[in-house]
Amino acid sequence: MNKQDYKDLVGELITENSELKKELEQLKLQMTFGTPTDGLEVGNPEDYGEPRYIYESPDGGKTVFRRPINNYEPKNKEEIVDGEPTGRTFNQYNNNNWDKNK
């Protein structure tokens, strides 16, 4: 092996070693914090970051409620006005007559 072939081989090995170090670090992170997801996993939406909601309206869009996906309890449906929750729930709604006692 001549001097140039030796230099080329050492360069290739250094590059390969660097790539292996990066891969090892990624594997260590995955083992520590879990495998990155692609958003298509099965399970509870709460397990995957920000909660996702279903938006519903009992009166054709005049009043809008949201509820977490897979949660059908009326007490968990919250009124939304201008994209923000108002603090009122579906339990308080009665055909657009709000029950002030609940």
N, C-alpha and C positions, 0 to 999 in steps of 0.2 A: 504494500500500500504506500503510495507516495504521499508527500506532505499535503497536497491540495485535497486528495481524497479523505485524508484524516481530518482536515479542517471541516470539510463538508459533513462528514459523519458526526463530528462533535456538535456542529451547528444543528443538525437534525435532532440529535439526542437532547440538546438543551431545549429546543422548541417543544418536543414531545413531553419532556419533563415539566415544562411550564403549563402545558395544557392539562396534564394529569393532576398537577397541584390545584388548578382551578376546579376541575371536576371533583376532586376530593373535598374541597371546601364546600362546594354545592351539596354534596352528599351529607357532609357533617351538618349543614344547616337544615336539610330535610329531616334528618334523624332527630335533631333538636326541636324543631318547630313544626314538623309535619310536612307532608308532601304538598306542593302547590296544587290548587284545584283548577279545573277548567270551567267551573260553573254548572256542570251537568250532573253533579252528584245527587244521590238519593238520600233523603233524610229531612230533618227539620230545617226550614229556611234560616232559623235563628243560629244554626250551627255554622253558617257561611257568611257572617258579617251583618251588614245592615238588614233590618227586617224588610220584607217585601209585602205589599198590601194589595188587596182587592178593593176597588172603589165601586160603591153601589149607591143608587138613588131610589127611594121609595115613591117619589113624586115626579118622575120624569126629568130630573135634573135640577129642580129648584133647591133641594137639600141633598147634600152629598155626604156619605159616610164612608169610612175606610175600616177594613178589618185585616188582621194578619192572615196570610194564606193558611188554609186548613184550620181556621178558627171561626166557628159559626155562632159563637155565643153573642147574643145581642148586647150584653154588657160590655163587650170588647170592641163594638163598632163605635167609632168616634166621629163626630161631625167635623167636616172640613170646610173652612171658608178661606178663600184666597190662598189655598195650598197649605194652610196651617190648621192644626187641631184647635177646636174652641173650648174643649173641656167637657162638652156635653156628649152624652152617649145615646145610642139608639133606644135604650130603656126609657129615656126621658121624652122621646118623640112619640106623638100620638096623632097621626095624620096632620102634621104641621102645627099641632097645638102642643107646645112644650109644657111638660109637667114640672112645675117649679119646686115640687116637694121631693123630687128624686135627685 
